[in-house]
Amino acid sequence: MLPPKADPEPAPLDPGDAVIMFAGRGNGYTSYFWFSSFRYLMHETDRLLIEDISPAHAGEMFNGLQDSRAYKFIPDDPPRHFTALRERYRKLSANKISPDGREEWLNWVLRLKDGGSLIGFIQATINVGDRESLVAYQLFPAFWGKGYAQESLEWLVQELFHNRSVNVLVALIDTRNTNSIRLVEKIGFTMEKITKDSDYFKGRTSDEFRFILRREKFSL
């Protein structure tokens, strides 16, 4: 059976979707004003704008998320429908705390300052009790090898340690994913343990490294 076809074109914006009307930069972040009267503060690095995820990002993100190379070492697959992706982003933007209050869910998209293209996303899942956070990223393959992943993760580390009172960062990485392993080691993560047969996807068993970075050990 053939997989369902992706929507031929983005659906119209919902009333709650955001449309950028004006942007102004200063004090280490960019402020965006939206027709819905909400104001979002967009963080920035040297080359990137880091934006809270919203349904309005789904149209730009959908095409970039179709490249199968980005899914080799994770159990996910490219999204099949634009409307489903937009609904997922709507839920992520509306619900930043788990129903039981034990986790904080943070998701950002990455936009190039030069040209304005979206190039991927970063995310953090904070355990509210012990202030430990899982971190993850996905960069569109067209933008690999340019240092954007390191730039965004360095921002995320500083954001979580300095502004979110996180004590320990955790990255769970398939043992075959040598590029991500080198990346987190470059930032300062150390391998704590390996879990054999952690998962099974795409016809193979996955072993998983657990990398950690403690706030008292962090320097950047």
N, CA and C of each residue as an Amber inpcrd file, in Angstrom:
protein
   660
   0.8510000  -1.1970000   0.0000000   0.0000000   0.0000000   0.0000000
   0.8840000   1.2430000   0.0000000   0.5650000   2.2000000  -0.8690000
   1.3160000   3.4380000  -0.9200000   1.0100000   4.2870000   0.3010000
   2.0050000   5.0220000   0.7940000   1.7410000   5.9180000   1.9310000
   0.8150000   7.0360000   1.5050000   0.0740000   7.6250000   2.4560000
  -0.8040000   8.7500000   2.1270000  -0.0170000   9.8890000   1.5010000
  -0.5980000  10.5440000   0.5500000   0.0730000  11.6640000  -0.0910000
   0.0580000  12.8840000   0.8220000   1.1350000  13.6460000   0.7410000
   1.1830000  14.8970000   1.4880000   0.2050000  15.8760000   0.8630000
  -0.2590000  16.8180000   1.6720000  -1.1470000  17.8400000   1.1420000
  -0.4630000  18.5610000  -0.0050000  -1.1520000  18.8530000  -1.1010000
  -0.5060000  19.4860000  -2.2520000  -0.0420000  20.8930000  -1.9810000
  -0.6620000  21.5910000  -1.0600000  -0.2420000  22.9510000  -0.7300000
  -0.6800000  23.2570000   0.6870000   0.0090000  24.2050000   1.3680000
  -0.3760000  24.5390000   2.7380000  -1.8250000  24.9910000   2.8220000
  -2.4810000  24.5610000   3.9030000  -3.8530000  25.0030000   4.1320000
  -3.8510000  26.4480000   4.6010000  -4.9780000  27.1480000   4.4880000
  -5.0370000  28.5370000   4.9540000  -4.7440000  28.6230000   6.4420000
  -4.2460000  29.7730000   6.8670000  -3.9430000  29.9860000   8.2740000
  -5.2180000  29.9560000   9.0980000  -5.1200000  29.3270000  10.2760000
  -6.1970000  29.4130000  11.2400000  -6.1880000  30.8030000  11.8700000
  -7.3060000  31.2280000  12.4740000  -7.3290000  32.5460000  13.0980000
  -6.2600000  32.7200000  14.1630000  -5.8620000  31.6050000  14.8220000
  -4.8600000  31.7250000  15.8720000  -3.4390000  31.6980000  15.3780000
  -3.2300000  31.4370000  14.0630000  -1.8850000  31.4190000  13.5180000
  -1.3180000  32.8340000  13.4960000   0.0140000  32.8970000  13.5270000
   0.6650000  34.1940000  13.6140000   1.1480000  34.6680000  12.2500000
   1.0700000  35.9470000  12.0310000   1.6100000  36.5700000  10.8340000
   2.5010000  37.7080000  11.2700000   3.7530000  37.7040000  10.8190000
   4.6880000  38.7360000  11.2330000   4.3210000  40.0630000  10.5750000
   4.2020000  41.0910000  11.3950000   3.8780000  42.4200000  10.8930000
   5.0780000  43.3600000  11.0000000   5.8920000  43.1770000  12.0490000
   7.0280000  44.0780000  12.2580000   8.0450000  43.3650000  13.1220000
   9.3150000  43.5950000  12.8560000  10.3590000  43.0020000  13.6840000
  11.4070000  44.0500000  13.9860000  11.8540000  44.0850000  15.2420000
  12.9040000  45.0030000  15.6290000  13.9020000  44.3100000  16.5280000
  15.1810000  44.5920000  16.3670000  16.2220000  43.8630000  17.0730000
  16.8800000  44.7470000  18.1210000  17.2870000  44.1140000  19.2420000
  18.0250000  44.8570000  20.2490000  18.1680000  44.0680000  21.5260000
  19.2190000  44.3710000  22.3190000  19.4370000  43.7730000  23.6340000
  19.5440000  42.2550000  23.5920000  20.1130000  41.7330000  22.5070000
  20.3710000  40.3070000  22.4650000  19.2010000  39.4580000  22.0370000
  18.0910000  40.0480000  21.6470000  16.9730000  39.2670000  21.1490000
  16.2450000  40.0950000  20.0890000  15.3570000  39.4450000  19.3930000
  14.5410000  40.1410000  18.4130000  13.1010000  40.1050000  18.8590000
  12.4230000  41.2260000  18.8110000  11.0190000  41.2940000  19.2020000
  10.1440000  41.2580000  17.9620000   9.1930000  40.3400000  17.9480000
   8.2550000  40.2270000  16.8390000   6.8580000  40.5990000  17.3270000
   6.1310000  41.3390000  16.5120000   4.7690000  41.7250000  16.8300000
   3.8310000  41.0360000  15.8500000   2.7320000  40.4810000  16.3410000
   1.8520000  39.6550000  15.5360000   0.4550000  40.2630000  15.5060000
  -0.2970000  39.9610000  14.4640000  -1.6320000  40.5240000  14.3520000
  -2.5400000  40.0720000  15.4890000  -2.2130000  38.9480000  16.1280000
  -3.0520000  38.4380000  17.2020000  -2.8270000  39.1680000  18.5220000
  -1.9590000  40.1720000  18.4890000  -1.6560000  41.0350000  19.6380000
  -0.7010000  40.3940000  20.6320000  -0.2100000  39.1610000  20.3370000
   0.7920000  38.5670000  21.1980000   2.1590000  39.1050000  20.8070000
   3.0250000  39.1990000  21.7890000   4.3890000  39.6500000  21.5310000
   5.3380000  38.5160000  21.8970000   6.1960000  38.1420000  20.9520000
   7.1450000  37.0730000  21.1850000   8.5540000  37.6520000  21.1950000
   9.3790000  37.1710000  22.1150000  10.7770000  37.5730000  22.1480000
  11.5910000  36.4740000  21.4920000  12.2740000  36.8010000  20.4270000
  13.0590000  35.8460000  19.6830000  14.5230000  35.9940000  20.0700000
  15.1230000  34.9410000  20.5540000  16.5350000  34.9770000  20.9100000
  17.3730000  34.9470000  19.6390000  18.6320000  35.3300000  19.7710000
  19.4960000  35.2910000  18.6080000  20.9110000  34.9140000  18.9930000
  21.5980000  34.3040000  18.0330000  23.0250000  34.0440000  18.1160000
  23.6830000  34.8500000  16.9960000  24.9350000  34.5850000  16.7170000
  25.6120000  35.3520000  15.6700000  24.9100000  35.2230000  14.3210000
  24.4340000  34.0030000  14.0090000  23.8770000  33.7700000  12.6730000
  22.4220000  33.3230000  12.6690000  21.8480000  33.1160000  13.8460000
  20.5290000  32.5030000  13.9270000  19.5520000  33.3290000  14.7440000
  18.2780000  33.2660000  14.3400000  17.1640000  33.6610000  15.1820000
  16.5360000  32.3940000  15.7190000  16.2340000  32.3700000  17.0100000
  15.6890000  31.1790000  17.6620000  14.2960000  31.5470000  18.1680000
  13.2830000  30.9710000  17.5180000  11.9020000  31.4090000  17.6990000
  11.0740000  30.3350000  18.3950000  10.2570000  30.7460000  19.3580000
   9.2840000  29.8290000  19.9420000   8.4450000  29.2250000  18.8250000
   8.2640000  27.9130000  18.8670000   7.5380000  27.2340000  17.7980000
   6.0690000  27.6530000  17.8050000   5.4860000  27.7700000  16.6170000
   4.0790000  28.1470000  16.4950000   3.4930000  27.4790000  15.2570000
   2.1620000  27.4190000  15.1440000   1.5520000  26.8320000  13.9380000
   1.9820000  27.5330000  12.6580000   2.3200000  28.8060000  12.7440000
   2.7230000  29.5500000  11.5530000   4.0190000  29.0340000  10.9490000
   4.8010000  28.2790000  11.7210000   6.0560000  27.7330000  11.1990000
   5.8590000  26.4700000  10.3640000   4.6980000  25.8530000  10.4490000
   4.5080000  24.5390000   9.8310000   4.7310000  24.5620000   8.3260000
   4.2750000  25.6150000   7.6650000   4.4230000  25.6760000   6.2210000
   5.8730000  25.6490000   5.7840000   6.7310000  26.4380000   6.4400000
   8.1540000  26.4660000   6.1010000   8.8630000  25.1880000   6.5430000
   8.4870000  24.6590000   7.6880000   9.1740000  23.4920000   8.2280000
   8.8460000  22.2090000   7.4600000   7.6580000  22.1160000   6.9120000
   7.1930000  20.8650000   6.3140000   8.1580000  20.3560000   5.2440000
   8.5420000  21.2020000   4.3170000   9.4210000  20.7530000   3.2370000
  10.7900000  20.3380000   3.7470000  11.3600000  21.1190000   4.6740000
  12.6730000  20.7810000   5.2050000  12.6860000  19.4750000   5.9650000
  11.5640000  19.1310000   6.5830000  11.4710000  17.8990000   7.3630000
  11.2720000  16.6540000   6.5050000  11.1870000  16.8010000   5.1840000
  10.9640000  15.6490000   4.3140000  12.2300000  14.8740000   3.9850000
  13.4000000  15.4230000   4.2370000  14.6600000  14.7690000   3.8590000
  14.9140000  13.5700000   4.7630000  14.8950000  12.3690000   4.1930000
  14.9900000  11.1320000   4.9790000  16.3480000  10.9610000   5.6540000
  17.3710000  11.6610000   5.1860000  18.6960000  11.5220000   5.7960000
  18.6940000  11.9170000   7.2700000  17.7830000  12.8070000   7.6520000
  17.7420000  13.2840000   9.0360000  17.1460000  12.2640000   9.9910000
  16.5990000  11.1580000   9.4750000  15.8760000  10.1930000  10.3120000
  16.5950000   8.8430000  10.4170000  17.8190000   8.7910000   9.9670000
  18.5450000   7.5150000   9.9220000  18.7230000   6.8990000  11.2990000
  18.9680000   7.7340000  12.3130000  19.3020000   7.2260000  13.6440000
  18.2380000   7.5380000  14.6910000  17.0280000   7.8730000  14.2580000
  15.9230000   8.1120000  15.1890000  14.6940000   7.3510000  14.7000000
  13.7660000   7.0170000  15.6020000  12.6050000   6.2090000  15.1950000
  11.5390000   6.9870000  14.4340000  11.6810000   8.2950000  14.3250000
  10.6870000   9.1120000  13.6270000  10.8350000   8.9820000  12.1100000
   9.8230000   9.4480000  11.3930000   9.8120000   9.5190000   9.9380000
   9.3540000  10.9140000   9.5290000   9.5950000  11.3080000   8.2860000
   9.1260000  12.6210000   7.8360000   7.6150000  12.7600000   7.9890000
   7.1480000  13.9480000   8.3530000   5.6890000  14.1490000   8.4660000
   5.0200000  13.9560000   7.1110000   3.8280000  13.3380000   7.1100000
   3.1390000  13.0450000   5.8520000   2.1580000  14.1290000   5.4400000
   1.6470000  14.8670000   6.4070000   0.6140000  15.8560000   6.0980000
   0.9340000  17.1880000   6.7550000   0.8430000  18.2290000   5.9860000
   1.0640000  19.5730000   6.5190000   0.0990000  19.8870000   7.6500000
  -1.1650000  19.5230000   7.4770000  -2.1640000  19.8770000   8.4860000
  -1.8700000  19.1970000   9.8210000  -1.3680000  17.9560000   9.7830000
  -1.0090000  17.2620000  11.0200000   0.1820000  17.9300000  11.6960000
   1.1390000  18.3910000  10.9010000   2.2960000  19.0820000  11.4670000
   1.8660000  20.3950000  12.1110000   0.9840000  21.1240000  11.4500000
   0.5060000  22.3810000  12.0190000  -0.2440000  22.1410000  13.3270000
  -1.0250000  21.0780000  13.3830000  -1.7430000  20.7610000  14.6120000
  -0.7690000  20.3920000  15.7290000   0.2720000  19.6510000  15.3690000
   1.3000000  19.3110000  16.3650000   1.9570000  20.5790000  16.9050000
   2.2900000  21.5230000  16.0350000   2.9100000  22.7660000  16.4790000
   1.9390000  23.5940000  17.3160000   0.6620000  23.5260000  16.9790000
  -0.3270000  24.2430000  17.7880000  -0.3380000  23.7070000  19.2060000
  -0.2950000  22.3780000  19.3510000  -0.2900000  21.7720000  20.6810000
   0.9950000  22.0800000  21.4280000   2.1340000  22.0410000  20.7230000
   3.4070000  22.3280000  21.3760000   3.4680000  23.7650000  21.8730000
   2.9080000  24.6830000  21.0910000   2.9530000  26.0900000  21.4900000
   1.9540000  26.4070000  22.5940000   0.8670000  25.6310000  22.6720000
  -0.1830000  25.9040000  23.6530000   0.0490000  25.1910000  24.9780000
   0.7780000  24.0790000  24.9440000   0.9530000  23.2630000  26.1560000
   2.4440000  23.0940000  26.4500000   2.9680000  23.9460000  27.3200000
   4.3880000  23.9030000  27.6460000   4.6710000  23.2310000  28.9820000
   3.6210000  22.7880000  29.6420000   3.7500000  22.0300000  30.8890000
   2.9430000  20.7460000  30.7320000   3.5060000  19.6110000  31.1580000
   2.8000000  18.3410000  31.0630000   1.5560000  18.3760000  31.9500000
   0.5370000  17.5640000  31.6410000  -0.7030000  17.5750000  32.4350000
  -0.4860000  17.3450000  33.9200000   0.5290000  16.5310000  34.2770000
   0.7800000  16.2770000  35.6990000   1.6930000  17.3200000  36.3270000
   2.1550000  18.2840000  35.5300000   2.9870000  19.3600000  36.0470000
   4.4320000  18.9870000  36.3160000   4.8410000  17.7920000  35.9020000
   6.1840000  17.3260000  36.2280000   7.2330000  17.6860000  35.1840000
   6.7850000  18.0540000  33.9820000   7.7310000  18.3690000  32.9170000
   7.3840000  19.6970000  32.2540000   8.4280000  20.3850000  31.8340000
   8.2850000  21.5970000  31.0380000   8.7710000  21.2830000  29.6360000
   7.9470000  21.6110000  28.6260000   8.2550000  21.2810000  27.2380000
   8.5790000  22.5540000  26.4770000   9.8120000  22.6500000  25.9700000
  10.2760000  23.8430000  25.2740000  10.7070000  23.4730000  23.8610000
  10.2110000  24.2130000  22.8860000  10.5070000  23.9350000  21.4800000
  10.7430000  25.2350000  20.7210000  11.8290000  25.2650000  19.9620000
  12.1610000  26.4250000  19.1520000  12.5060000  25.9970000  17.7260000
  12.2490000  26.8680000  16.7790000  12.7390000  26.6710000  15.4160000
  13.9310000  27.5940000  15.1920000  14.7600000  27.2240000  14.2260000
  15.9980000  27.9450000  13.9360000  15.8800000  28.6370000  12.5840000
  16.1210000  29.9360000  12.5640000  16.0100000  30.7040000  11.3280000
  17.3300000  31.4270000  11.0430000  17.7870000  31.3610000   9.8050000
  18.9900000  32.0840000   9.4270000  18.7170000  33.5830000   9.3960000
  19.6160000  34.3620000   9.9910000  19.5160000  35.8130000   9.8560000
  19.7300000  36.2370000   8.4050000  20.6640000  35.5760000   7.7500000
  20.9860000  35.8780000   6.3610000  20.0620000  35.0910000   5.4410000
  19.0340000  35.7050000   4.9310000  18.1190000  35.0510000   4.0170000
  16.7990000  34.6500000   4.6310000  16.7630000  34.4040000   5.9420000
  15.5070000  34.1380000   6.6400000  14.9750000  32.7270000   6.5590000
  15.7630000  31.7700000   6.0270000  15.2700000  30.3920000   5.9040000
  15.2250000  29.7020000   7.2620000  14.2040000  28.8700000   7.4750000
  14.1920000  27.9710000   8.6230000  15.0620000  26.7640000   8.3040000
  15.8510000  26.3130000   9.2980000  16.8220000  25.2510000   9.0220000
  16.7050000  24.0630000   9.9790000  15.7670000  24.0980000  10.9230000
  15.6170000  22.9820000  11.8550000  14.9960000  23.4340000  13.1600000
  15.1940000  22.6110000  14.1980000  14.6080000  22.9460000  15.5010000
  15.4910000  22.4070000  16.6180000  15.2850000  22.9450000  17.8150000
  15.8890000  22.4280000  19.0340000  14.7940000  22.3080000  20.0770000
  14.9920000  21.4190000  21.0610000  13.9680000  21.2280000  22.0800000
  14.5890000  20.7900000  23.3970000  13.8500000  21.0420000  24.4540000
  14.2770000  20.6370000  25.7950000  13.0540000  20.1520000  26.5710000
  13.2310000  19.0650000  27.3200000  12.1930000  18.5460000  28.2070000
  12.7520000  18.5730000  29.6200000  12.2770000  19.5080000  30.4300000
  12.8250000  19.7280000  31.7680000  12.0040000  18.9790000  32.8000000
  12.6530000  18.1640000  33.6130000  12.0240000  17.5580000  34.7740000
  11.9760000  18.6210000  35.8660000  10.7710000  19.0430000  36.2020000
  10.6060000  20.1670000  37.1260000  11.1620000  19.8520000  38.5040000
  11.0890000  18.5800000  38.9270000  11.5160000  18.2140000  40.2720000
  13.0130000  18.2610000  40.4570000  13.7570000  17.5510000  39.6130000
  15.2130000  17.4900000  39.8090000  15.9780000  18.4420000  38.9030000
  15.2640000  19.2460000  38.0930000  15.8800000  20.2350000  37.1990000
  16.8880000  19.5740000  36.2640000  16.5340000  18.4120000  35.7710000
  17.3150000  17.7220000  34.7450000  16.5580000  17.8510000  33.4250000
  17.2840000  18.0690000  32.3360000  16.6170000  18.3100000  31.0580000
  17.2040000  17.4440000  29.9470000  16.3210000  16.7800000  29.2140000
  16.7030000  16.1650000  27.9460000  16.8080000  17.2600000  26.8950000
  17.8070000  17.1630000  26.0390000  17.9480000  18.1110000  24.9410000
  18.0250000  17.3430000  23.6300000  17.5430000  17.9590000  22.5640000
  17.5660000  17.3210000  21.2510000  17.5490000  18.3990000  20.1790000
  17.9650000  18.0070000  18.9890000  17.9430000  18.9400000  17.8620000
  17.7290000  18.1560000  16.5730000  17.2760000  18.8510000  15.5440000
  17.2350000  18.2930000  14.1990000  17.5000000  19.4150000  13.2210000
  18.5220000  19.2350000  12.4160000  18.9020000  20.2310000  11.4280000
  18.6400000  19.6530000  10.0380000  18.0580000  20.4500000   9.1640000
  17.8210000  19.9880000   7.8100000  19.1610000  19.6470000   7.1450000
  19.2590000  18.5040000   6.4780000  20.5390000  18.0800000   5.8950000
  21.1850000  19.0980000   4.9530000  20.3870000  19.9200000   4.2990000
  20.9510000  20.9300000   3.3970000  21.8480000  21.9240000   4.1350000
  21.7240000  21.9760000   5.4690000  22.4840000  22.9380000   6.2570000
  23.5020000  22.2600000   7.1840000  23.7320000  20.9760000   6.9820000
  24.7520000  20.2710000   7.7600000  26.1490000  20.7980000   7.4090000
  27.0590000  20.6260000   8.3580000  28.4610000  20.9340000   8.1040000
  28.8140000  22.4050000   8.1010000  27.9130000  23.2500000   8.5800000
  28.1650000  24.6920000   8.5830000  28.2720000  25.2690000   9.9940000
  28.1880000  24.4170000  11.0100000  28.3210000  24.8710000  12.3870000
  27.0430000  25.3690000  13.0220000  25.9090000  25.2560000  12.3170000
  24.6590000  25.7670000  12.8790000  24.1730000  24.9250000  14.0650000
  24.3670000  23.6120000  13.9920000  23.9380000  22.7570000  15.1020000
  24.6900000  23.1100000  16.3750000  26.0000000  23.2920000  16.2720000
  26.7880000  23.6570000  17.4420000  26.3740000  25.0290000  17.9660000
  26.1480000  25.9630000  17.0740000  25.7590000  27.3140000  17.4840000
  24.4330000  27.3040000  18.2350000  23.4840000  26.5240000  17.7420000
  22.1730000  26.4850000  18.3950000  22.2240000  25.7370000  19.7180000
  22.9920000  24.6470000  19.7830000  23.0770000  23.8960000  21.0300000
  23.8490000  24.6600000  22.0980000  24.8480000  25.4010000  21.7100000
  25.5500000  26.2360000  22.6890000  24.5970000  27.2730000  23.2800000
  23.7340000  27.8540000  22.4290000  22.7230000  28.7710000  22.9670000
  21.7890000  28.0420000  23.9210000  21.3450000  26.8310000  23.5430000
  20.4010000  26.0890000  24.3760000  21.0180000  25.7490000  25.7300000
  22.2730000  25.3450000  25.7470000  22.9510000  25.0320000  27.0070000
  22.9570000  26.2570000  27.9220000  23.3210000  27.3920000  27.3680000
  23.3530000  28.5980000  28.1860000  21.9520000  28.9980000  28.6520000
  20.9650000  28.8800000  27.7850000  19.5900000  29.2060000  28.1450000
  19.1080000  28.3470000  29.3120000  19.3700000  27.0450000  29.2490000
  18.8780000  26.1320000  30.2820000  19.6230000  26.2930000  31.5970000
  20.9190000  26.4840000  31.5370000  21.6920000  26.6450000  32.7720000
  21.4860000  28.0160000  33.4160000  21.4810000  29.0630000  32.6130000
  21.4880000  30.4140000  33.1650000  20.0950000  30.9990000  33.3750000
  19.1480000  30.6180000  32.5310000  17.8210000  31.2360000  32.6010000
  16.7070000  30.2870000  33.0480000  16.9670000  28.9720000  33.0450000
  15.9270000  27.9980000  33.3890000  16.2670000  27.1890000  34.6350000
  17.3870000  27.5130000  35.2850000  17.7960000  26.8680000  36.5360000
  17.8990000  25.3510000  36.4120000  18.3440000  24.8750000  35.2570000
  18.5690000  23.4480000  35.0560000  19.9440000  23.0770000  35.6160000
  20.0220000  21.8990000  36.2370000  21.2740000  21.4410000  36.8410000
  22.0520000  20.4650000  35.9630000  21.3390000  19.6140000  35.2290000
  21.9780000  18.5780000  34.4090000  21.2820000  18.4990000  33.0610000
  22.0790000  18.4540000  31.9930000  21.5510000  18.2510000  30.6540000
  21.8680000  16.8200000  30.2130000  20.9130000  16.2040000  29.5160000
  21.0520000  14.8200000  29.0570000  20.7810000  14.7690000  27.5610000
  21.6690000  14.1090000  26.8320000  21.4680000  13.8580000  25.4080000
  21.5260000  12.3530000  25.1790000  20.4580000  11.7970000  24.6060000
  20.3880000  10.3660000  24.2990000  20.6330000  10.1960000  22.8060000
  21.7080000   9.4680000  22.4500000  22.1560000   9.4210000  21.0590000
  22.4140000   7.9800000  20.6390000  21.8890000   7.6000000  19.4970000
  22.1730000   6.2960000  18.9070000  23.6910000   6.1490000  18.7380000
  24.2170000   5.0040000  19.1130000  25.6670000   4.8030000  19.0970000
  26.2660000   4.9010000  17.6960000  25.4510000   4.7860000  16.6620000
  25.9440000   4.8890000  15.2770000  26.0240000   6.3280000  14.7930000
  25.4400000   7.2540000  15.5470000  25.3450000   8.6430000  15.1100000
  26.6150000   9.4070000  15.5010000  27.6770000   9.1710000  14.7610000
  28.9880000   9.7190000  15.1290000  29.0360000  11.2360000  15.0530000
  28.2950000  11.8370000  14.1340000  28.3210000  13.2950000  14.0250000
  27.7270000  13.9630000  15.2680000  26.6050000  13.4450000  15.7540000
  26.0040000  14.0170000  16.9620000  26.8540000  13.7420000  18.1900000
  27.4970000  12.5880000  18.2240000  28.3820000  12.2740000  19.3460000
  29.5250000  13.2750000  19.4040000  30.1540000  13.5330000  18.2570000
  31.2520000  14.5070000  18.2210000  30.7630000  15.9020000  18.6170000
  29.5500000  16.2360000  18.2010000  29.0120000  17.5640000  18.5050000
  28.8520000  17.7680000  20.0090000  28.1880000  16.8410000  20.6910000
  27.9610000  17.0490000  22.1240000  29.2640000  16.9750000  22.9110000
  30.2010000  16.1400000  22.4660000  31.5030000  16.0920000  23.1360000
  32.2470000  17.4050000  22.9750000  32.1200000  18.0370000  21.8260000
  32.7810000  19.3190000  21.5940000  32.2370000  20.3880000  22.5440000
  30.9360000  20.3130000  22.8550000  30.3200000  21.2910000  23.7450000
  30.6600000  21.0150000  25.2100000  31.0370000  19.7710000  25.5280000
  31.4300000  19.4510000  26.8960000  30.7050000  18.2930000  27.5370000
  29.7580000  17.6690000  26.8240000  29.0610000  16.5000000  27.3550000
  30.0210000  15.3270000  27.4840000  29.7650000  14.4790000  28.4810000
  30.5460000  13.2600000  28.6550000  29.6110000  12.0540000  28.6590000
  30.0940000  10.9360000  28.1370000  29.2760000   9.7300000  28.0570000
  29.1770000   9.0840000  29.4320000  27.9450000   8.9150000  29.9030000
  27.7120000   8.3500000  31.2240000  27.4760000   6.8460000  31.1670000
  26.7030000   6.3800000  30.1750000  26.4420000   4.9460000  30.0710000
  25.9210000   4.6100000  28.6840000  25.8960000   3.3290000  28.3740000
  25.3250000   2.8370000  27.1360000  24.2010000   1.8620000  27.4670000
  23.1020000   1.9840000  26.7560000  21.9690000   1.0730000  26.9290000
  21.8520000   0.2090000  25.6790000  22.0840000  -1.0800000  25.8350000
  21.9790000  -2.0110000  24.7260000  20.5030000  -2.2550000  24.3940000
  20.2160000  -2.4140000  23.1090000  18.8430000  -2.7020000  22.6470000
  17.8490000  -1.6950000  23.2090000  18.2200000  -0.4200000  23.1830000
  17.3520000   0.6240000  23.7190000  16.0690000   0.7740000  22.9120000
  16.1610000   0.5100000  21.6030000  15.0060000   0.6840000  20.7390000
  15.1660000  -0.2210000  19.5210000  14.0810000  -0.3450000  18.7600000
  14.1230000  -1.0880000  17.5030000  13.3160000  -0.3140000  16.4770000
  13.9800000   0.1080000  15.4050000  13.2970000   0.8530000  14.3550000
  14.0560000   0.7060000  13.0400000  13.3090000   0.8640000  11.9600000
  13.8650000   0.7750000  10.6130000  14.6300000  -0.5300000  10.3920000
  14.1040000  -1.5960000  11.0110000  14.6500000  -2.9260000  10.7880000
  15.8900000  -3.2710000  11.5700000  16.2850000  -2.4200000  12.5290000
  17.5100000  -2.6840000  13.2850000  17.3330000  -2.3100000  14.7520000
  18.0980000  -3.0050000  15.5870000  18.1510000  -2.6600000  17.0040000
  19.0390000  -1.4380000  17.1890000  18.6600000  -0.5770000  18.1110000
  19.4260000   0.6330000  18.3920000  19.9990000   0.5740000  19.8050000
  21.3170000   0.6960000  19.9070000  21.9700000   0.9200000  21.1920000
  22.0860000   2.4330000  21.3990000  22.0740000   2.8590000  22.6520000
  21.9850000   4.2930000  22.9260000  22.9910000   4.7380000  23.9730000
  23.7200000   5.8120000  23.6590000  24.5810000   6.4740000  24.6330000
  23.7670000   7.5000000  25.4070000  24.0670000   7.6100000  26.6910000
  23.5310000   8.6960000  27.5130000  24.6880000   9.6510000  27.8190000
  24.6310000  10.8510000  27.2660000  25.6230000  11.8870000  27.5310000
  25.0430000  12.8920000  28.5150000  25.8800000  13.4080000  29.4170000
  25.4180000  14.3970000  30.3860000  26.3710000  15.5860000  30.4400000
  25.8280000  16.7180000  30.8350000  26.6100000  17.9200000  31.0960000
  26.0410000  18.5640000  32.3440000  26.8880000  18.7050000  33.3810000
  26.4580000  19.3070000  34.6420000  26.7910000  20.7980000  34.6620000
  25.9160000  21.5480000  35.2860000  26.0890000  23.0020000  35.2850000
  27.4250000  23.4030000  35.8920000  27.8460000  22.7340000  36.9590000
  29.0950000  23.1430000  37.6110000  30.3280000  22.8170000  36.7580000
  30.1410000  21.9520000  35.7550000  31.2550000  21.5850000  34.8780000
  31.2540000  22.4010000  33.5860000  30.2350000  23.2290000  33.4080000
  30.0620000  23.9210000  32.1300000  30.8860000  25.1890000  32.0770000
  31.5550000  25.3700000  30.9380000  32.2510000  26.6240000  30.6620000
  32.2480000  26.8300000  29.1540000  31.8600000  28.0220000  28.7240000
  31.7720000  28.3180000  27.2950000  32.1130000  29.7700000  27.0510000
